[in-house]
Amino acid sequence: MLAEATEHEEWADGVRSRAAAGPDSWEPVPVPLPTYVTAPVAPRTTRGLDLSAPNTWDSGRPATPLFDQYGAEPAQPPAAADWSTRPRAANE
């Protein structure tokens, strides 16, 4: 708590000294560094994955393809005569 009070007093003294410079002068205001700059580096986790083993994937991806990656043929657009029966979006 004492450190915070000391820092605040130093900050207030700096503001007072800059305010005495005059209304037409401009000086940059010191800004403290963000906490991610001064924080210690987070420890890295080590995983016990053997990526050289068969059927092993990285990043938690499944070995099976996704639903849209199967070998099915792409859907064909309806013929011109079928346009009246297809579902429509709003304001279409």
Rosetta silent file (secondary structure, phi, psi, omega in degrees, C-alpha in Angstrom):
SEQUENCE: MLAEATEHEEWADGVRSRAAAGPDSWEPVPVPLPTYVTAPVAPRTTRGLDLSAPNTWDSGRPATPLFDQYGAEPAQPPAAADWSTRPRAANE
SCORE:     score description
SCORE:     0.000 S_00000001
   1 L     0.000  -35.053 -179.742    0.000    0.000    0.000 S_00000001
   2 H   -65.692  -37.896  179.700    2.922    2.305    0.763 S_00000001
   3 H   -64.230  -40.241  179.545    4.356    1.762   -2.715 S_00000001
   4 H   -65.012  -40.342  179.302    1.046    2.759   -4.321 S_00000001
   5 H   -65.802  -39.152  178.758    0.849    5.922   -2.211 S_00000001
   6 H   -65.679  -44.043  178.436    4.434    6.815   -3.133 S_00000001
   7 H   -61.648  -40.593 -179.723    3.755    6.247   -6.833 S_00000001
   8 H   -65.370  -40.944  178.808    0.638    8.409   -6.634 S_00000001
   9 H   -63.847  -41.688  177.957    2.548   11.211   -4.921 S_00000001
  10 H   -63.176  -40.649  179.501    5.269   11.076   -7.583 S_00000001
  11 H   -64.748  -44.551 -179.243    2.608   11.155  -10.295 S_00000001
  12 H   -64.236  -38.494  177.112    0.812   14.100   -8.667 S_00000001
  13 H   -62.937  -39.847  178.494    4.106   16.009   -8.346 S_00000001
  14 H   -64.993  -38.384  178.622    4.757   15.440  -12.047 S_00000001
  15 H   -66.561  -41.934  179.775    1.310   16.733  -12.974 S_00000001
  16 H   -63.474  -41.871 -178.496    1.801   19.841  -10.868 S_00000001
  17 H   -68.516  -34.731  177.911    5.196   20.604  -12.442 S_00000001
  18 H   -72.769  -32.999 -179.626    3.794   20.182  -15.970 S_00000001
  19 H   -68.710  -26.328 -178.914    0.791   22.388  -15.175 S_00000001
  20 L   -78.566   -7.795 -176.682    3.125   25.211  -14.159 S_00000001
  21 L   -69.896  -28.867  179.323    4.739   25.254  -17.642 S_00000001
  22 L   121.754  158.323 -175.316    1.984   27.408  -19.143 S_00000001
  23 L   -73.898  -24.824 -176.913   -1.072   26.957  -21.351 S_00000001
  24 L   -91.925   -5.443 -179.805    0.753   27.326  -24.694 S_00000001
  25 L   -90.805  151.729  178.628    3.495   24.787  -24.002 S_00000001
  26 L  -132.482  129.735  174.799    3.178   21.146  -24.901 S_00000001
  27 L  -136.448  141.001  178.941    5.131   18.285  -23.436 S_00000001
  28 L   -64.975  146.524 -179.692    4.400   14.579  -23.832 S_00000001
  29 L   -94.293  128.027  178.175    2.902   12.898  -20.812 S_00000001
  30 L   -67.173  137.237 -178.640    4.763    9.805  -19.586 S_00000001
  31 L  -120.475  133.467  179.073    2.613    6.703  -19.759 S_00000001
  32 L   -68.515  151.811  178.162    3.356    3.527  -17.779 S_00000001
  33 L   -67.284  146.780  176.013    4.066    0.364  -19.729 S_00000001
  34 L   -64.147  158.476 -176.128    1.161   -2.080  -20.055 S_00000001
  35 H   -66.212  -27.155 -179.612    1.248   -5.065  -17.724 S_00000001
  36 H   -70.019  -18.360  177.450    1.884   -7.533  -20.553 S_00000001
  37 H   -80.722  -39.456 -175.927    5.234   -5.821  -21.166 S_00000001
  38 H   -93.975   -9.352 -178.136    6.390   -5.984  -17.559 S_00000001
  39 L   -74.356  151.477  177.028    4.774   -9.314  -16.608 S_00000001
  40 L   -69.662  155.497 -179.390    6.920  -12.452  -16.449 S_00000001
  41 L   -69.694  135.510  179.095    6.716  -14.874  -19.343 S_00000001
  42 L   -71.024  142.301  179.715    4.142  -17.614  -18.833 S_00000001
  43 L   -70.139  142.679  178.248    5.600  -21.121  -18.629 S_00000001
  44 L   -83.028  141.910  177.443    5.076  -23.279  -21.679 S_00000001
  45 L   -88.770  141.450  176.926    3.240  -26.539  -21.259 S_00000001
  46 L  -106.821  129.116 -179.516    4.855  -29.666  -22.581 S_00000001
  47 L  -101.110  145.822  178.757    2.569  -32.259  -24.008 S_00000001
  48 L   -90.561   45.573 -179.296    3.368  -35.926  -24.060 S_00000001
  49 L   -93.102  135.893  174.075    2.252  -36.365  -27.671 S_00000001
  50 L  -101.675   95.829 -176.083    4.158  -38.587  -30.021 S_00000001
  51 L   -73.747   -9.266  178.041    3.470  -36.913  -33.362 S_00000001
  52 L   -87.332   -8.916  178.791    5.439  -39.563  -35.211 S_00000001
  53 L   -72.134  150.094  179.045    2.930  -42.276  -34.229 S_00000001
  54 L   -66.131  148.857  179.377    0.373  -43.307  -36.880 S_00000001
  55 L    60.593   30.099  176.660   -3.046  -41.610  -36.794 S_00000001
  56 L  -104.213  131.200 -179.987   -1.732  -38.807  -34.595 S_00000001
  57 L  -118.131  150.525  174.805   -2.931  -35.305  -35.321 S_00000001
  58 L   -97.830  165.032  179.483   -1.727  -32.023  -33.943 S_00000001
  59 L    62.350   19.867  175.523   -3.936  -29.173  -32.694 S_00000001
  60 L    70.562   23.098 -179.701   -6.606  -31.621  -31.600 S_00000001
  61 L   -80.615  141.011  177.304   -7.941  -32.242  -35.110 S_00000001
  62 L   -75.222  155.049 -179.520   -9.917  -35.431  -35.684 S_00000001
  63 L   -77.250  -19.178  179.965   -8.638  -37.978  -38.170 S_00000001
  64 L   -85.703  145.097  179.503  -12.030  -38.176  -39.936 S_00000001
  65 L   -69.983  158.424  177.970  -12.874  -35.558  -42.568 S_00000001
  66 L   -71.538  168.216 -174.946  -15.544  -32.983  -41.879 S_00000001
  67 H   -59.473  -33.200 -177.318  -19.064  -33.378  -43.254 S_00000001
  68 H   -91.579    7.096  179.513  -18.394  -31.154  -46.259 S_00000001
  69 H  -106.896    4.302  177.413  -15.132  -32.883  -47.150 S_00000001
  70 L   -70.754  165.633 -174.889  -16.595  -36.257  -48.084 S_00000001
  71 L   -78.707   19.702  179.462  -16.410  -37.389  -51.692 S_00000001
  72 L   -68.371  151.141  179.045  -20.046  -36.588  -52.504 S_00000001
  73 L   -72.285  147.481  179.240  -20.732  -34.753  -55.716 S_00000001
  74 L   -65.529  147.937 -179.915  -21.509  -31.055  -55.375 S_00000001
  75 L   -67.491  135.188  178.999  -25.178  -30.112  -55.391 S_00000001
  76 L   -88.315  140.756  175.592  -26.411  -28.949  -58.772 S_00000001
  77 L   -65.527  148.650 -179.164  -28.516  -25.789  -58.940 S_00000001
  78 L   -64.527  151.731  178.237  -32.156  -26.488  -59.837 S_00000001
  79 L   -64.991  165.762 -176.656  -33.188  -26.238  -63.447 S_00000001
  80 H   -58.978  -33.209 -179.094  -34.955  -23.085  -64.631 S_00000001
  81 H   -72.308  -23.944 -176.870  -38.368  -24.782  -64.331 S_00000001
  82 H   -89.378   -1.005 -177.450  -37.694  -25.692  -60.681 S_00000001
  83 H   -63.616  -28.700 -177.820  -36.930  -22.150  -59.522 S_00000001
  84 H   -74.415  -21.569 -177.169  -40.550  -21.591  -58.498 S_00000001
  85 L   -98.392   -7.065 -177.422  -40.529  -24.546  -56.076 S_00000001
  86 L   -76.918  152.186  175.941  -37.229  -23.861  -54.342 S_00000001
  87 L   -65.727  142.742 -177.752  -37.218  -22.268  -50.874 S_00000001
  88 L  -118.224  152.527  174.764  -36.629  -18.531  -51.013 S_00000001
  89 L   -81.048  167.761  179.265  -35.020  -16.096  -48.649 S_00000001
  90 L   -62.176  145.099  179.169  -36.891  -13.084  -47.348 S_00000001
  91 L    61.251   26.543  179.573  -37.472  -10.265  -49.882 S_00000001
  92 L  -103.524    0.000    0.000  -36.507  -12.496  -52.772 S_00000001
